[in-house]
Amino acid sequence: MAKETPLQAADRIFHQWHEFTRRNDIEAALALYAPDAMLESPLVPALLDGWPSGVLRGQQELRPFVEAAIRKRPNDAIRGYRTGGYLTDGRMLFWEYPRATPQGDQLELAEVMEIEDGLIRCHRIYWGWVGFDRLLKHARDRTAR
């Protein structure tokens, strides 16, 4: 069997990451990440109480975040709609979950992944204004408690 090219790896990760997270397959989703991968998201401190930043390093830190993100996913706000298109050069992979969908608005996210040796080395998640507003409300609710 021929070795996977960087472009094939990026295409595989684009499809599998979405599939695994939509079907709540934590083990399969985590297997896409390098053992020492880094993930950055403003959702990290919102889901992991007491976590000091939006950065996670290594599978041990990623696991509770992925578990919480799947378990607490607000399906009314995150429909999982994406156009099916992505941009890649084989090392960097980028796509978005746009706000406007055929079924109504959703949380808009941009996913950026650095791919190395067929695994996600670094994953950054950027939120748009709808998501930011939701995070802001969450932070205010936590402060009011």
Backbone torsions as a table, in degrees:
resi	resn	phi	psi	omega
1	MET	NA	135.2	-178.5
2	ALA	-72.3	145.1	177.6
3	LYS	-66.1	141.6	179.4
4	GLU	-66.7	133.5	176.2
5	THR	-78.9	162.6	176.3
6	PRO	-57.2	-37.2	178.6
7	LEU	-67.9	-38.5	176.6
8	GLN	-66.1	-39.6	178.7
9	ALA	-63.0	-43.6	178.9
10	ALA	-62.6	-42.5	178.5
11	ASP	-63.0	-44.2	179.1
12	ARG	-61.1	-47.2	-179.4
13	ILE	-63.4	-41.5	177.8
14	PHE	-54.6	-48.7	-177.1
15	HIS	-75.4	-44.8	-176.0
16	GLN	-69.9	-40.7	-178.9
17	TRP	-57.5	-47.0	179.5
18	HIS	-63.4	-47.5	-179.2
19	GLU	-60.6	-48.1	-176.3
20	PHE	-66.1	-40.6	-179.8
21	THR	-72.4	-34.3	178.8
22	ARG	-67.7	-33.4	-179.4
23	ARG	-96.4	12.0	175.0
24	ASN	62.1	33.9	-179.9
25	ASP	-93.3	87.4	-175.1
26	ILE	-61.5	-45.2	-177.4
27	GLU	-62.5	-45.0	180.0
28	ALA	-65.4	-40.6	178.8
29	ALA	-63.2	-46.0	-180.0
30	LEU	-64.5	-31.0	-179.7
31	ALA	-66.6	-15.8	177.4
32	LEU	-77.6	-14.0	-176.5
33	TYR	-96.9	143.8	171.8
34	ALA	-64.3	151.6	-178.8
35	PRO	-54.9	-32.0	-178.8
36	ASP	-109.0	27.2	-177.7
37	ALA	-61.7	156.8	176.1
38	MET	-118.6	140.3	175.9
39	LEU	-128.1	135.8	178.1
40	GLU	-127.0	128.2	178.4
41	SER	-161.4	144.5	174.5
42	PRO	-68.9	-10.9	179.0
43	LEU	-78.2	-19.2	-177.3
44	VAL	-55.5	-57.8	-179.0
45	PRO	-67.6	-22.1	178.0
46	ALA	-72.1	-33.9	-178.7
47	LEU	-93.2	-30.6	-177.6
48	LEU	-107.8	89.3	-178.2
49	ASP	-51.2	130.1	177.9
50	GLY	86.5	-5.2	178.9
51	TRP	-70.8	131.2	-169.6
52	PRO	-77.5	-11.5	-176.9
53	SER	-153.0	-176.7	176.9
54	GLY	-96.0	18.2	-175.4
55	VAL	-116.7	134.0	174.4
56	LEU	-123.1	142.5	-179.9
57	ARG	-129.8	124.6	176.5
58	GLY	86.1	156.2	-175.8
59	GLN	-61.4	-32.3	179.2
60	GLN	-61.8	-38.8	178.0
61	GLU	-79.4	-32.8	-179.7
62	LEU	-68.0	-37.1	-174.0
63	ARG	-53.5	-54.6	-178.3
64	PRO	-63.4	-31.0	178.0
65	PHE	-68.3	-48.5	179.9
66	VAL	-61.5	-42.8	177.4
67	GLU	-59.6	-46.7	-179.3
68	ALA	-67.8	-40.9	-178.7
69	ALA	-63.2	-40.0	179.1
70	ILE	-72.7	-43.5	-176.8
71	ARG	-67.2	-37.1	-175.0
72	LYS	-102.0	11.7	-176.9
73	ARG	-60.3	122.3	177.0
74	PRO	-80.9	96.3	-173.9
75	ASN	-61.4	-22.3	176.1
76	ASP	-72.2	-25.3	-177.4
77	ALA	-103.0	-26.7	179.8
78	ILE	-117.3	93.0	-177.6
79	ARG	-80.7	-17.6	-178.7
80	GLY	79.8	15.5	179.2
81	TYR	-76.9	131.9	169.9
82	ARG	-145.4	158.6	-173.5
83	THR	-74.3	-18.2	-176.8
84	GLY	98.2	-10.0	178.9
85	GLY	-93.5	153.1	176.2
86	TYR	-151.7	165.9	176.0
87	LEU	-118.0	137.4	176.4
88	THR	-157.1	152.7	168.8
89	ASP	-117.4	10.6	-178.2
90	GLY	94.2	-19.8	177.4
91	ARG	-109.4	-34.1	179.9
92	MET	-119.4	134.9	-179.6
93	LEU	-124.9	131.6	-177.0
94	PHE	-138.2	135.1	169.0
95	TRP	-154.4	171.7	178.7
96	GLU	-132.5	154.6	165.6
97	TYR	-104.7	100.7	-174.3
98	PRO	-71.2	155.3	178.3
99	ARG	-60.2	-53.1	-176.3
100	ALA	-81.5	125.8	177.5
101	THR	-129.0	165.9	176.1
102	PRO	-60.2	-23.7	180.0
103	GLN	-98.1	6.7	-178.1
104	GLY	115.0	-177.1	-176.6
105	ASP	-69.4	151.6	172.9
106	GLN	-138.5	168.8	171.8
107	LEU	-62.3	129.3	-179.6
108	GLU	-95.6	131.1	-177.5
109	LEU	-135.2	148.5	168.9
110	ALA	-117.3	127.9	-179.4
111	GLU	-105.2	127.2	176.7
112	VAL	-126.2	124.3	-179.3
113	MET	-128.1	136.0	170.2
114	GLU	-96.9	125.5	-174.8
115	ILE	-108.7	134.3	177.1
116	GLU	-144.1	129.6	-179.7
117	ASP	52.9	38.8	175.8
118	GLY	76.2	10.9	-179.7
119	LEU	-129.3	157.6	176.4
120	ILE	-77.2	119.0	179.0
121	ARG	-92.0	-39.4	-179.2
122	CYS	-143.6	135.4	-177.6
123	HIS	-132.5	120.3	177.7
124	ARG	-118.2	135.5	-179.5
125	ILE	-119.2	120.8	-179.2
126	TYR	-107.9	135.2	-176.9
127	TRP	-104.7	144.0	174.4
128	GLY	-89.9	-168.7	-171.8
129	TRP	-67.0	-35.6	179.4
130	VAL	-65.7	-46.2	178.3
131	GLY	-65.0	-41.1	178.9
132	PHE	-60.9	-43.3	179.1
133	ASP	-61.6	-40.1	178.3
134	ARG	-64.9	-42.8	177.3
135	LEU	-63.9	-39.6	178.8
136	LEU	-62.3	-44.0	177.3
137	LYS	-62.9	-40.0	177.8
138	HIS	-61.1	-45.0	-179.8
139	ALA	-63.7	-41.1	178.7
140	ARG	-64.1	-41.6	178.6
141	ASP	-62.8	-40.6	179.3
142	ARG	-66.5	-37.3	-179.7
143	THR	-68.8	-35.1	-178.2
144	ALA	-72.2	-19.1	-179.3
145	ARG	-69.2	NA	NA
